[in-house]
Amino acid sequence: MSSHRVAATCFIAEKTVKNHVNRIFAELRCTGRAEAVAKWLGTASGRTARRPDGV
């Protein structure tokens, strides 16, 4: 979900959601939501993700 949608669902400010997300990223040492989810699921490879076409 987007930060805006999470905020609306939880009845908190969008800035609060962004702060929490950034703290999670720092704790997991990742830079994006997809990478954080991959680490949480245990599917992160430990290296920079690359697209299937090699980019």
mmCIF entry with sequence, helices, sheets and N, C-alpha, C, O atoms, coordinates in Angstrom:
data_MODEL
# 
_entry.id   MODEL 
# 
_entity.id                         1 
_entity.type                       polymer 
_entity.pdbx_number_of_molecules   1 
# 
_entity_poly.entity_id                      1 
_entity_poly.type                           'polypeptide(L)' 
_entity_poly.nstd_linkage                   no 
_entity_poly.nstd_monomer                   no 
_entity_poly.pdbx_seq_one_letter_code       MSSHRVAATCFIAEKTVKNHVNRIFAELRCTGRAEAVAKWLGTASGRTARRPDGV 
_entity_poly.pdbx_seq_one_letter_code_can   MSSHRVAATCFIAEKTVKNHVNRIFAELRCTGRAEAVAKWLGTASGRTARRPDGV 
_entity_poly.pdbx_strand_id                 A 
# 
loop_
_entity_poly_seq.entity_id 
_entity_poly_seq.num 
_entity_poly_seq.mon_id 
_entity_poly_seq.hetero 
1 1  MET n 
1 2  SER n 
1 3  SER n 
1 4  HIS n 
1 5  ARG n 
1 6  VAL n 
1 7  ALA n 
1 8  ALA n 
1 9  THR n 
1 10 CYS n 
1 11 PHE n 
1 12 ILE n 
1 13 ALA n 
1 14 GLU n 
1 15 LYS n 
1 16 THR n 
1 17 VAL n 
1 18 LYS n 
1 19 ASN n 
1 20 HIS n 
1 21 VAL n 
1 22 ASN n 
1 23 ARG n 
1 24 ILE n 
1 25 PHE n 
1 26 ALA n 
1 27 GLU n 
1 28 LEU n 
1 29 ARG n 
1 30 CYS n 
1 31 THR n 
1 32 GLY n 
1 33 ARG n 
1 34 ALA n 
1 35 GLU n 
1 36 ALA n 
1 37 VAL n 
1 38 ALA n 
1 39 LYS n 
1 40 TRP n 
1 41 LEU n 
1 42 GLY n 
1 43 THR n 
1 44 ALA n 
1 45 SER n 
1 46 GLY n 
1 47 ARG n 
1 48 THR n 
1 49 ALA n 
1 50 ARG n 
1 51 ARG n 
1 52 PRO n 
1 53 ASP n 
1 54 GLY n 
1 55 VAL n 
# 
_struct_asym.id          A 
_struct_asym.entity_id   1 
# 
loop_
_struct_conf.conf_type_id 
_struct_conf.id 
_struct_conf.pdbx_PDB_helix_id 
_struct_conf.beg_label_comp_id 
_struct_conf.beg_label_asym_id 
_struct_conf.beg_label_seq_id 
_struct_conf.pdbx_beg_PDB_ins_code 
_struct_conf.end_label_comp_id 
_struct_conf.end_label_asym_id 
_struct_conf.end_label_seq_id 
_struct_conf.pdbx_end_PDB_ins_code 
_struct_conf.beg_auth_comp_id 
_struct_conf.beg_auth_asym_id 
_struct_conf.beg_auth_seq_id 
_struct_conf.end_auth_comp_id 
_struct_conf.end_auth_asym_id 
_struct_conf.end_auth_seq_id 
_struct_conf.pdbx_PDB_helix_class 
_struct_conf.details 
_struct_conf.pdbx_PDB_helix_length 
HELX_P HELX_P1 AA1 SER A 3  ? CYS A 10 ? SER A 3  CYS A 10 1 ? 8  
HELX_P HELX_P2 AA2 GLU A 14 ? LEU A 28 ? GLU A 14 LEU A 28 1 ? 15 
HELX_P HELX_P3 AA3 ARG A 33 ? LEU A 41 ? ARG A 33 LEU A 41 1 ? 9  
# 
_struct_conf_type.id          HELX_P 
_struct_conf_type.criteria    ? 
_struct_conf_type.reference   ? 
# 
loop_
_atom_site.group_PDB 
_atom_site.id 
_atom_site.type_symbol 
_atom_site.label_atom_id 
_atom_site.label_alt_id 
_atom_site.label_comp_id 
_atom_site.label_asym_id 
_atom_site.label_entity_id 
_atom_site.label_seq_id 
_atom_site.pdbx_PDB_ins_code 
_atom_site.Cartn_x 
_atom_site.Cartn_y 
_atom_site.Cartn_z 
_atom_site.occupancy 
_atom_site.B_iso_or_equiv 
_atom_site.pdbx_formal_charge 
_atom_site.auth_seq_id 
_atom_site.auth_comp_id 
_atom_site.auth_asym_id 
_atom_site.auth_atom_id 
_atom_site.pdbx_PDB_model_num 
ATOM 1   N N  . MET A 1 1  ? 0.837  -1.180  0.000   1.00 0.00 ? 1  MET A N  1 
ATOM 2   C CA . MET A 1 1  ? 0.000  0.000   0.000   1.00 0.00 ? 1  MET A CA 1 
ATOM 3   C C  . MET A 1 1  ? 0.885  1.248   0.000   1.00 0.00 ? 1  MET A C  1 
ATOM 4   O O  . MET A 1 1  ? 2.035  1.213   0.437   1.00 0.00 ? 1  MET A O  1 
ATOM 5   N N  . SER A 1 2  ? 0.345  2.302   -0.479  1.00 0.00 ? 2  SER A N  1 
ATOM 6   C CA . SER A 1 2  ? 1.057  3.577   -0.460  1.00 0.00 ? 2  SER A CA 1 
ATOM 7   C C  . SER A 1 2  ? 1.062  4.140   0.962   1.00 0.00 ? 2  SER A C  1 
ATOM 8   O O  . SER A 1 2  ? 0.251  3.748   1.801   1.00 0.00 ? 2  SER A O  1 
ATOM 9   N N  . SER A 1 3  ? 1.978  5.054   1.213   1.00 0.00 ? 3  SER A N  1 
ATOM 10  C CA . SER A 1 3  ? 2.038  5.699   2.528   1.00 0.00 ? 3  SER A CA 1 
ATOM 11  C C  . SER A 1 3  ? 0.723  6.401   2.844   1.00 0.00 ? 3  SER A C  1 
ATOM 12  O O  . SER A 1 3  ? 0.252  6.373   3.981   1.00 0.00 ? 3  SER A O  1 
ATOM 13  N N  . HIS A 1 4  ? 0.144  7.020   1.849   1.00 0.00 ? 4  HIS A N  1 
ATOM 14  C CA . HIS A 1 4  ? -1.128 7.730   2.032   1.00 0.00 ? 4  HIS A CA 1 
ATOM 15  C C  . HIS A 1 4  ? -2.226 6.758   2.462   1.00 0.00 ? 4  HIS A C  1 
ATOM 16  O O  . HIS A 1 4  ? -2.998 7.053   3.375   1.00 0.00 ? 4  HIS A O  1 
ATOM 17  N N  . ARG A 1 5  ? -2.295 5.616   1.811   1.00 0.00 ? 5  ARG A N  1 
ATOM 18  C CA . ARG A 1 5  ? -3.343 4.642   2.126   1.00 0.00 ? 5  ARG A CA 1 
ATOM 19  C C  . ARG A 1 5  ? -3.125 4.027   3.517   1.00 0.00 ? 5  ARG A C  1 
ATOM 20  O O  . ARG A 1 5  ? -4.084 3.829   4.264   1.00 0.00 ? 5  ARG A O  1 
ATOM 21  N N  . VAL A 1 6  ? -1.874 3.727   3.861   1.00 0.00 ? 6  VAL A N  1 
ATOM 22  C CA . VAL A 1 6  ? -1.571 3.192   5.190   1.00 0.00 ? 6  VAL A CA 1 
ATOM 23  C C  . VAL A 1 6  ? -1.987 4.202   6.250   1.00 0.00 ? 6  VAL A C  1 
ATOM 24  O O  . VAL A 1 6  ? -2.602 3.842   7.254   1.00 0.00 ? 6  VAL A O  1 
ATOM 25  N N  . ALA A 1 7  ? -1.652 5.461   6.023   1.00 0.00 ? 7  ALA A N  1 
ATOM 26  C CA . ALA A 1 7  ? -2.006 6.512   6.975   1.00 0.00 ? 7  ALA A CA 1 
ATOM 27  C C  . ALA A 1 7  ? -3.520 6.602   7.171   1.00 0.00 ? 7  ALA A C  1 
ATOM 28  O O  . ALA A 1 7  ? -4.006 6.707   8.297   1.00 0.00 ? 7  ALA A O  1 
ATOM 29  N N  . ALA A 1 8  ? -4.247 6.559   6.076   1.00 0.00 ? 8  ALA A N  1 
ATOM 30  C CA . ALA A 1 8  ? -5.708 6.638   6.167   1.00 0.00 ? 8  ALA A CA 1 
ATOM 31  C C  . ALA A 1 8  ? -6.283 5.425   6.889   1.00 0.00 ? 8  ALA A C  1 
ATOM 32  O O  . ALA A 1 8  ? -7.216 5.557   7.682   1.00 0.00 ? 8  ALA A O  1 
ATOM 33  N N  . THR A 1 9  ? -5.731 4.249   6.618   1.00 0.00 ? 9  THR A N  1 
ATOM 34  C CA . THR A 1 9  ? -6.212 3.026   7.250   1.00 0.00 ? 9  THR A CA 1 
ATOM 35  C C  . THR A 1 9  ? -5.941 3.025   8.748   1.00 0.00 ? 9  THR A C  1 
ATOM 36  O O  . THR A 1 9  ? -6.769 2.560   9.531   1.00 0.00 ? 9  THR A O  1 
ATOM 37  N N  . CYS A 1 10 ? -4.787 3.542   9.148   1.00 0.00 ? 10 CYS A N  1 
ATOM 38  C CA . CYS A 1 10 ? -4.380 3.531   10.561  1.00 0.00 ? 10 CYS A CA 1 
ATOM 39  C C  . CYS A 1 10 ? -4.758 4.803   11.308  1.00 0.00 ? 10 CYS A C  1 
ATOM 40  O O  . CYS A 1 10 ? -4.508 4.917   12.508  1.00 0.00 ? 10 CYS A O  1 
ATOM 41  N N  . PHE A 1 11 ? -5.361 5.764   10.601  1.00 0.00 ? 11 PHE A N  1 
ATOM 42  C CA . PHE A 1 11 ? -5.754 7.040   11.206  1.00 0.00 ? 11 PHE A CA 1 
ATOM 43  C C  . PHE A 1 11 ? -4.562 7.778   11.800  1.00 0.00 ? 11 PHE A C  1 
ATOM 44  O O  . PHE A 1 11 ? -4.636 8.303   12.911  1.00 0.00 ? 11 PHE A O  1 
ATOM 45  N N  . ILE A 1 12 ? -3.457 7.813   11.047  1.00 0.00 ? 12 ILE A N  1 
ATOM 46  C CA . ILE A 1 12 ? -2.259 8.549   11.451  1.00 0.00 ? 12 ILE A CA 1 
ATOM 47  C C  . ILE A 1 12 ? -1.806 9.408   10.283  1.00 0.00 ? 12 ILE A C  1 
ATOM 48  O O  . ILE A 1 12 ? -2.306 9.261   9.167   1.00 0.00 ? 12 ILE A O  1 
ATOM 49  N N  . ALA A 1 13 ? -0.867 10.298  10.534  1.00 0.00 ? 13 ALA A N  1 
ATOM 50  C CA . ALA A 1 13 ? -0.378 11.181  9.486   1.00 0.00 ? 13 ALA A CA 1 
ATOM 51  C C  . ALA A 1 13 ? 0.511  10.412  8.504   1.00 0.00 ? 13 ALA A C  1 
ATOM 52  O O  . ALA A 1 13 ? 1.206  9.469   8.885   1.00 0.00 ? 13 ALA A O  1 
ATOM 53  N N  . GLU A 1 14 ? 0.477  10.826  7.253   1.00 0.00 ? 14 GLU A N  1 
ATOM 54  C CA . GLU A 1 14 ? 1.321  10.205  6.229   1.00 0.00 ? 14 GLU A CA 1 
ATOM 55  C C  . GLU A 1 14 ? 2.799  10.346  6.601   1.00 0.00 ? 14 GLU A C  1 
ATOM 56  O O  . GLU A 1 14 ? 3.587  9.430   6.362   1.00 0.00 ? 14 GLU A O  1 
ATOM 57  N N  . LYS A 1 15 ? 3.175  11.473  7.176   1.00 0.00 ? 15 LYS A N  1 
ATOM 58  C CA . LYS A 1 15 ? 4.561  11.692  7.602   1.00 0.00 ? 15 LYS A CA 1 
ATOM 59  C C  . LYS A 1 15 ? 4.978  10.653  8.647   1.00 0.00 ? 15 LYS A C  1 
ATOM 60  O O  . LYS A 1 15 ? 6.123  10.202  8.646   1.00 0.00 ? 15 LYS A O  1 
ATOM 61  N N  . THR A 1 16 ? 4.069  10.277  9.526   1.00 0.00 ? 16 THR A N  1 
ATOM 62  C CA . THR A 1 16 ? 4.358  9.260   10.531  1.00 0.00 ? 16 THR A CA 1 
ATOM 63  C C  . THR A 1 16 ? 4.632  7.918   9.867   1.00 0.00 ? 16 THR A C  1 
ATOM 64  O O  . THR A 1 16 ? 5.561  7.208   10.252  1.00 0.00 ? 16 THR A O  1 
ATOM 65  N N  . VAL A 1 17 ? 3.836  7.576   8.882   1.00 0.00 ? 17 VAL A N  1 
ATOM 66  C CA . VAL A 1 17 ? 4.053  6.332   8.130   1.00 0.00 ? 17 VAL A CA 1 
ATOM 67  C C  . VAL A 1 17 ? 5.426  6.361   7.472   1.00 0.00 ? 17 VAL A C  1 
ATOM 68  O O  . VAL A 1 17 ? 6.176  5.388   7.553   1.00 0.00 ? 17 VAL A O  1 
ATOM 69  N N  . LYS A 1 18 ? 5.758  7.475   6.820   1.00 0.00 ? 18 LYS A N  1 
ATOM 70  C CA . LYS A 1 18 ? 7.053  7.594   6.142   1.00 0.00 ? 18 LYS A CA 1 
ATOM 71  C C  . LYS A 1 18 ? 8.210  7.473   7.126   1.00 0.00 ? 18 LYS A C  1 
ATOM 72  O O  . LYS A 1 18 ? 9.234  6.865   6.811   1.00 0.00 ? 18 LYS A O  1 
ATOM 73  N N  . ASN A 1 19 ? 8.052  8.050   8.321   1.00 0.00 ? 19 ASN A N  1 
ATOM 74  C CA . ASN A 1 19 ? 9.087  7.926   9.347   1.00 0.00 ? 19 ASN A CA 1 
ATOM 75  C C  . ASN A 1 19 ? 9.280  6.465   9.754   1.00 0.00 ? 19 ASN A C  1 
ATOM 76  O O  . ASN A 1 19 ? 10.411 5.992   9.864   1.00 0.00 ? 19 ASN A O  1 
ATOM 77  N N  . HIS A 1 20 ? 8.185  5.761   9.973   1.00 0.00 ? 20 HIS A N  1 
ATOM 78  C CA . HIS A 1 20 ? 8.280  4.353   10.356  1.00 0.00 ? 20 HIS A CA 1 
ATOM 79  C C  . HIS A 1 20 ? 8.926  3.524   9.239   1.00 0.00 ? 20 HIS A C  1 
ATOM 80  O O  . HIS A 1 20 ? 9.785  2.682   9.499   1.00 0.00 ? 20 HIS A O  1 
ATOM 81  N N  . VAL A 1 21 ? 8.511  3.768   8.016   1.00 0.00 ? 21 VAL A N  1 
ATOM 82  C CA . VAL A 1 21 ? 9.066  3.033   6.880   1.00 0.00 ? 21 VAL A CA 1 
ATOM 83  C C  . VAL A 1 21 ? 10.572 3.290   6.766   1.00 0.00 ? 21 VAL A C  1 
ATOM 84  O O  . VAL A 1 21 ? 11.342 2.354   6.551   1.00 0.00 ? 21 VAL A O  1 
ATOM 85  N N  . ASN A 1 22 ? 10.992 4.531   6.908   1.00 0.00 ? 22 ASN A N  1 
ATOM 86  C CA . ASN A 1 22 ? 12.420 4.853   6.830   1.00 0.00 ? 22 ASN A CA 1 
ATOM 87  C C  . ASN A 1 22 ? 13.214 4.190   7.948   1.00 0.00 ? 22 ASN A C  1 
ATOM 88  O O  . ASN A 1 22 ? 14.351 3.770   7.732   1.00 0.00 ? 22 ASN A O  1 
ATOM 89  N N  . ARG A 1 23 ? 12.636 4.093   9.128   1.00 0.00 ? 23 ARG A N  1 
ATOM 90  C CA . ARG A 1 23 ? 13.319 3.398   10.235  1.00 0.00 ? 23 ARG A CA 1 
ATOM 91  C C  . ARG A 1 23 ? 13.445 1.906   9.947   1.00 0.00 ? 23 ARG A C  1 
ATOM 92  O O  . ARG A 1 23 ? 14.464 1.291   10.262  1.00 0.00 ? 23 ARG A O  1 
ATOM 93  N N  . ILE A 1 24 ? 12.415 1.333   9.354   1.00 0.00 ? 24 ILE A N  1 
ATOM 94  C CA . ILE A 1 24 ? 12.474 -0.080  8.963   1.00 0.00 ? 24 ILE A CA 1 
ATOM 95  C C  . ILE A 1 24 ? 13.565 -0.280  7.911   1.00 0.00 ? 24 ILE A C  1 
ATOM 96  O O  . ILE A 1 24 ? 14.347 -1.227  8.001   1.00 0.00 ? 24 ILE A O  1 
ATOM 97  N N  . PHE A 1 25 ? 13.620 0.609   6.912   1.00 0.00 ? 25 PHE A N  1 
ATOM 98  C CA . PHE A 1 25 ? 14.659 0.521   5.880   1.00 0.00 ? 25 PHE A CA 1 
ATOM 99  C C  . PHE A 1 25 ? 16.047 0.586   6.508   1.00 0.00 ? 25 PHE A C  1 
ATOM 100 O O  . PHE A 1 25 ? 16.936 -0.172  6.120   1.00 0.00 ? 25 PHE A O  1 
ATOM 101 N N  . ALA A 1 26 ? 16.240 1.474   7.466   1.00 0.00 ? 26 ALA A N  1 
ATOM 102 C CA . ALA A 1 26 ? 17.546 1.612   8.112   1.00 0.00 ? 26 ALA A CA 1 
ATOM 103 C C  . ALA A 1 26 ? 17.901 0.338   8.878   1.00 0.00 ? 26 ALA A C  1 
ATOM 104 O O  . ALA A 1 26 ? 19.039 -0.129  8.823   1.00 0.00 ? 26 ALA A O  1 
ATOM 105 N N  . GLU A 1 27 ? 16.930 -0.215  9.586   1.00 0.00 ? 27 GLU A N  1 
ATOM 106 C CA . GLU A 1 27 ? 17.165 -1.428  10.361  1.00 0.00 ? 27 GLU A CA 1 
ATOM 107 C C  . GLU A 1 27 ? 17.515 -2.609  9.449   1.00 0.00 ? 27 GLU A C  1 
ATOM 108 O O  . GLU A 1 27 ? 18.385 -3.416  9.776   1.00 0.00 ? 27 GLU A O  1 
ATOM 109 N N  . LEU A 1 28 ? 16.838 -2.703  8.314   1.00 0.00 ? 28 LEU A N  1 
ATOM 110 C CA . LEU A 1 28 ? 17.083 -3.804  7.373   1.00 0.00 ? 28 LEU A CA 1 
ATOM 111 C C  . LEU A 1 28 ? 18.228 -3.518  6.405   1.00 0.00 ? 28 LEU A C  1 
ATOM 112 O O  . LEU A 1 28 ? 18.643 -4.387  5.638   1.00 0.00 ? 28 LEU A O  1 
ATOM 113 N N  . ARG A 1 29 ? 18.734 -2.275  6.456   1.00 0.00 ? 29 ARG A N  1 
ATOM 114 C CA . ARG A 1 29 ? 19.780 -1.831  5.528   1.00 0.00 ? 29 ARG A CA 1 
ATOM 115 C C  . ARG A 1 29 ? 19.349 -2.031  4.078   1.00 0.00 ? 29 ARG A C  1 
ATOM 116 O O  . ARG A 1 29 ? 20.039 -2.668  3.283   1.00 0.00 ? 29 ARG A O  1 
ATOM 117 N N  . CYS A 1 30 ? 18.183 -1.463  3.761   1.00 0.00 ? 30 CYS A N  1 
ATOM 118 C CA . CYS A 1 30 ? 17.669 -1.524  2.395   1.00 0.00 ? 30 CYS A CA 1 
ATOM 119 C C  . CYS A 1 30 ? 17.178 -0.141  1.983   1.00 0.00 ? 30 CYS A C  1 
ATOM 120 O O  . CYS A 1 30 ? 17.087 0.768   2.809   1.00 0.00 ? 30 CYS A O  1 
ATOM 121 N N  . THR A 1 31 ? 16.866 0.009   0.709   1.00 0.00 ? 31 THR A N  1 
ATOM 122 C CA . THR A 1 31 ? 16.499 1.322   0.190   1.00 0.00 ? 31 THR A CA 1 
ATOM 123 C C  . THR A 1 31 ? 15.084 1.407   -0.367  1.00 0.00 ? 31 THR A C  1 
ATOM 124 O O  . THR A 1 31 ? 14.640 2.492   -0.742  1.00 0.00 ? 31 THR A O  1 
ATOM 125 N N  . GLY A 1 32 ? 14.376 0.309   -0.431  1.00 0.00 ? 32 GLY A N  1 
ATOM 126 C CA . GLY A 1 32 ? 13.040 0.362   -0.992  1.00 0.00 ? 32 GLY A CA 1 
ATOM 127 C C  . GLY A 1 32 ? 12.121 -0.676  -0.389  1.00 0.00 ? 32 GLY A C  1 
ATOM 128 O O  . GLY A 1 32 ? 12.567 -1.600  0.291   1.00 0.00 ? 32 GLY A O  1 
ATOM 129 N N  . ARG A 1 33 ? 10.848 -0.518  -0.641  1.00 0.00 ? 33 ARG A N  1 
ATOM 130 C CA . ARG A 1 33 ? 9.849  -1.433  -0.083  1.00 0.00 ? 33 ARG A CA 1 
ATOM 131 C C  . ARG A 1 33 ? 10.019 -2.843  -0.619  1.00 0.00 ? 33 ARG A C  1 
ATOM 132 O O  . ARG A 1 33 ? 9.913  -3.809  0.136   1.00 0.00 ? 33 ARG A O  1 
ATOM 133 N N  . ALA A 1 34 ? 10.281 -2.975  -1.912  1.00 0.00 ? 34 ALA A N  1 
ATOM 134 C CA . ALA A 1 34 ? 10.435 -4.311  -2.498  1.00 0.00 ? 34 ALA A CA 1 
ATOM 135 C C  . ALA A 1 34 ? 11.617 -5.043  -1.869  1.00 0.00 ? 34 ALA A C  1 
ATOM 136 O O  . ALA A 1 34 ? 11.526 -6.233  -1.570  1.00 0.00 ? 34 ALA A O  1 
ATOM 137 N N  . GLU A 1 35 ? 12.719 -4.336  -1.671  1.00 0.00 ? 35 GLU A N  1 
ATOM 138 C CA . GLU A 1 35 ? 13.894 -4.945  -1.051  1.00 0.00 ? 35 GLU A CA 1 
ATOM 139 C C  . GLU A 1 35 ? 13.599 -5.326  0.402   1.00 0.00 ? 35 GLU A C  1 
ATOM 140 O O  . GLU A 1 35 ? 14.031 -6.382  0.863   1.00 0.00 ? 35 GLU A O  1 
ATOM 141 N N  . ALA A 1 36 ? 12.876 -4.485  1.114   1.00 0.00 ? 36 ALA A N  1 
ATOM 142 C CA . ALA A 1 36 ? 12.515 -4.778  2.506   1.00 0.00 ? 36 ALA A CA 1 
ATOM 143 C C  . ALA A 1 36 ? 11.641 -6.018  2.576   1.00 0.00 ? 36 ALA A C  1 
ATOM 144 O O  . ALA A 1 36 ? 11.841 -6.866  3.446   1.00 0.00 ? 36 ALA A O  1 
ATOM 145 N N  . VAL A 1 37 ? 10.680 -6.137  1.680   1.00 0.00 ? 37 VAL A N  1 
ATOM 146 C CA . VAL A 1 37 ? 9.799  -7.306  1.660   1.00 0.00 ? 37 VAL A CA 1 
ATOM 147 C C  . VAL A 1 37 ? 10.605 -8.561  1.321   1.00 0.00 ? 37 VAL A C  1 
ATOM 148 O O  . VAL A 1 37 ? 10.399 -9.611  1.930   1.00 0.00 ? 37 VAL A O  1 
ATOM 149 N N  . ALA A 1 38 ? 11.518 -8.461  0.358   1.00 0.00 ? 38 ALA A N  1 
ATOM 150 C CA . ALA A 1 38 ? 12.352 -9.607  0.001   1.00 0.00 ? 38 ALA A CA 1 
ATOM 151 C C  . ALA A 1 38 ? 13.184 -10.068 1.195   1.00 0.00 ? 38 ALA A C  1 
ATOM 152 O O  . ALA A 1 38 ? 13.324 -11.269 1.427   1.00 0.00 ? 38 ALA A O  1 
ATOM 153 N N  . LYS A 1 39 ? 13.732 -9.130  1.946   1.00 0.00 ? 39 LYS A N  1 
ATOM 154 C CA . LYS A 1 39 ? 14.507 -9.501  3.137   1.00 0.00 ? 39 LYS A CA 1 
ATOM 155 C C  . LYS A 1 39 ? 13.605 -10.127 4.191   1.00 0.00 ? 39 LYS A C  1 
ATOM 156 O O  . LYS A 1 39 ? 13.991 -11.098 4.842   1.00 0.00 ? 39 LYS A O  1 
ATOM 157 N N  . TRP A 1 40 ? 12.420 -9.583  4.361   1.00 0.00 ? 40 TRP A N  1 
ATOM 158 C CA . TRP A 1 40 ? 11.478 -10.112 5.334   1.00 0.00 ? 40 TRP A CA 1 
ATOM 159 C C  . TRP A 1 40 ? 11.066 -11.542 4.971   1.00 0.00 ? 40 TRP A C  1 
ATOM 160 O O  . TRP A 1 40 ? 10.918 -12.394 5.847   1.00 0.00 ? 40 TRP A O  1 
ATOM 161 N N  . LEU A 1 41 ? 10.884 -11.795 3.666   1.00 0.00 ? 41 LEU A N  1 
ATOM 162 C CA . LEU A 1 41 ? 10.502 -13.130 3.212   1.00 0.00 ? 41 LEU A CA 1 
ATOM 163 C C  . LEU A 1 41 ? 11.688 -14.082 3.134   1.00 0.00 ? 41 LEU A C  1 
ATOM 164 O O  . LEU A 1 41 ? 11.511 -15.289 2.971   1.00 0.00 ? 41 LEU A O  1 
ATOM 165 N N  . GLY A 1 42 ? 12.895 -13.540 3.249   1.00 0.00 ? 42 GLY A N  1 
ATOM 166 C CA . GLY A 1 42 ? 14.082 -14.372 3.160   1.00 0.00 ? 42 GLY A CA 1 
ATOM 167 C C  . GLY A 1 42 ? 14.496 -14.687 1.745   1.00 0.00 ? 42 GLY A C  1 
ATOM 168 O O  . GLY A 1 42 ? 15.243 -15.638 1.514   1.00 0.00 ? 42 GLY A O  1 
ATOM 169 N N  . THR A 1 43 ? 14.020 -13.898 0.784   1.00 0.00 ? 43 THR A N  1 
ATOM 170 C CA . THR A 1 43 ? 14.354 -14.151 -0.617  1.00 0.00 ? 43 THR A CA 1 
ATOM 171 C C  . THR A 1 43 ? 15.361 -13.158 -1.173  1.00 0.00 ? 43 THR A C  1 
ATOM 172 O O  . THR A 1 43 ? 15.707 -13.225 -2.352  1.00 0.00 ? 43 THR A O  1 
ATOM 173 N N  . ALA A 1 44 ? 15.837 -12.237 -0.340  1.00 0.00 ? 44 ALA A N  1 
ATOM 174 C CA . ALA A 1 44 ? 16.829 -11.261 -0.802  1.00 0.00 ? 44 ALA A CA 1 
ATOM 175 C C  . ALA A 1 44 ? 18.150 -11.974 -1.020  1.00 0.00 ? 44 ALA A C  1 
ATOM 176 O O  . ALA A 1 44 ? 18.544 -12.829 -0.227  1.00 0.00 ? 44 ALA A O  1 
ATOM 177 N N  . SER A 1 45 ? 18.825 -11.619 -2.090  1.00 0.00 ? 45 SER A N  1 
ATOM 178 C CA . SER A 1 45 ? 20.065 -12.302 -2.449  1.00 0.00 ? 45 SER A CA 1 
ATOM 179 C C  . SER A 1 45 ? 21.282 -11.712 -1.755  1.00 0.00 ? 45 SER A C  1 
ATOM 180 O O  . SER A 1 45 ? 22.351 -12.322 -1.777  1.00 0.00 ? 45 SER A O  1 
ATOM 181 N N  . GLY A 1 46 ? 21.150 -10.545 -1.139  1.00 0.00 ? 46 GLY A N  1 
ATOM 182 C CA . GLY A 1 46 ? 22.290 -9.919  -0.494  1.00 0.00 ? 46 GLY A CA 1 
ATOM 183 C C  . GLY A 1 46 ? 23.102 -9.063  -1.434  1.00 0.00 ? 46 GLY A C  1 
ATOM 184 O O  . GLY A 1 46 ? 24.107 -8.483  -1.025  1.00 0.00 ? 46 GLY A O  1 
ATOM 185 N N  . ARG A 1 47 ? 22.699 -8.972  -2.663  1.00 0.00 ? 47 ARG A N  1 
ATOM 186 C CA . ARG A 1 47 ? 23.364 -8.099  -3.628  1.00 0.00 ? 47 ARG A CA 1 
ATOM 187 C C  . ARG A 1 47 ? 22.304 -7.246  -4.294  1.00 0.00 ? 47 ARG A C  1 
ATOM 188 O O  . ARG A 1 47 ? 21.108 -7.473  -4.110  1.00 0.00 ? 47 ARG A O  1 
ATOM 189 N N  . THR A 1 48 ? 22.735 -6.276  -5.060  1.00 0.00 ? 48 THR A N  1 
ATOM 190 C CA . THR A 1 48 ? 21.813 -5.376  -5.716  1.00 0.00 ? 48 THR A CA 1 
ATOM 191 C C  . THR A 1 48 ? 20.928 -6.153  -6.686  1.00 0.00 ? 48 THR A C  1 
ATOM 192 O O  . THR A 1 48 ? 21.416 -6.941  -7.496  1.00 0.00 ? 48 THR A O  1 
ATOM 193 N N  . ALA A 1 49 ? 19.640 -5.922  -6.592  1.00 0.00 ? 49 ALA A N  1 
ATOM 194 C CA . ALA A 1 49 ? 18.701 -6.608  -7.486  1.00 0.00 ? 49 ALA A CA 1 
ATOM 195 C C  . ALA A 1 49 ? 18.886 -6.130  -8.910  1.00 0.00 ? 49 ALA A C  1 
ATOM 196 O O  . ALA A 1 49 ? 19.126 -4.948  -9.153  1.00 0.00 ? 49 ALA A O  1 
ATOM 197 N N  . ARG A 1 50 ? 18.773 -7.048  -9.846  1.00 0.00 ? 50 ARG A N  1 
ATOM 198 C CA . ARG A 1 50 ? 18.891 -6.723  -11.257 1.00 0.00 ? 50 ARG A CA 1 
ATOM 199 C C  . ARG A 1 50 ? 17.667 -7.240  -11.989 1.00 0.00 ? 50 ARG A C  1 
ATOM 200 O O  . ARG A 1 50 ? 17.087 -8.260  -11.617 1.00 0.00 ? 50 ARG A O  1 
ATOM 201 N N  . ARG A 1 51 ? 17.288 -6.528  -13.028 1.00 0.00 ? 51 ARG A N  1 
ATOM 202 C CA . ARG A 1 51 ? 16.175 -6.958  -13.834 1.00 0.00 ? 51 ARG A CA 1 
ATOM 203 C C  . ARG A 1 51 ? 16.593 -8.193  -14.637 1.00 0.00 ? 51 ARG A C  1 
ATOM 204 O O  . ARG A 1 51 ? 17.782 -8.406  -14.879 1.00 0.00 ? 51 ARG A O  1 
ATOM 205 N N  . PRO A 1 52 ? 15.616 -9.004  -15.049 1.00 0.00 ? 52 PRO A N  1 
ATOM 206 C CA . PRO A 1 52 ? 15.948 -10.218 -15.814 1.00 0.00 ? 52 PRO A CA 1 
ATOM 207 C C  . PRO A 1 52 ? 16.722 -9.942  -17.106 1.00 0.00 ? 52 PRO A C  1 
ATOM 208 O O  . PRO A 1 52 ? 17.449 -10.811 -17.587 1.00 0.00 ? 52 PRO A O  1 
ATOM 209 N N  . ASP A 1 53 ? 16.572 -8.743  -17.670 1.00 0.00 ? 53 ASP A N  1 
ATOM 210 C CA . ASP A 1 53 ? 17.285 -8.445  -18.907 1.00 0.00 ? 53 ASP A CA 1 
ATOM 211 C C  . ASP A 1 53 ? 18.705 -7.974  -18.633 1.00 0.00 ? 53 ASP A C  1 
ATOM 212 O O  . ASP A 1 53 ? 19.405 -7.561  -19.558 1.00 0.00 ? 53 ASP A O  1 
ATOM 213 N N  . GLY A 1 54 ? 19.147 -8.030  -17.366 1.00 0.00 ? 54 GLY A N  1 
ATOM 214 C CA . GLY A 1 54 ? 20.522 -7.731  -17.017 1.00 0.00 ? 54 GLY A CA 1 
ATOM 215 C C  . GLY A 1 54 ? 20.821 -6.281  -16.723 1.00 0.00 ? 54 GLY A C  1 
ATOM 216 O O  . GLY A 1 54 ? 21.981 -5.928  -16.513 1.00 0.00 ? 54 GLY A O  1 
ATOM 217 N N  . VAL A 1 55 ? 19.812 -5.427  -16.701 1.00 0.00 ? 55 VAL A N  1 
ATOM 218 C CA . VAL A 1 55 ? 20.016 -4.008  -16.458 1.00 0.00 ? 55 VAL A CA 1 
ATOM 219 C C  . VAL A 1 55 ? 20.123 -3.752  -14.976 1.00 0.00 ? 55 VAL A C  1 
ATOM 220 O O  . VAL A 1 55 ? 20.299 -2.608  -14.558 1.00 0.00 ? 55 VAL A O  1 
# 
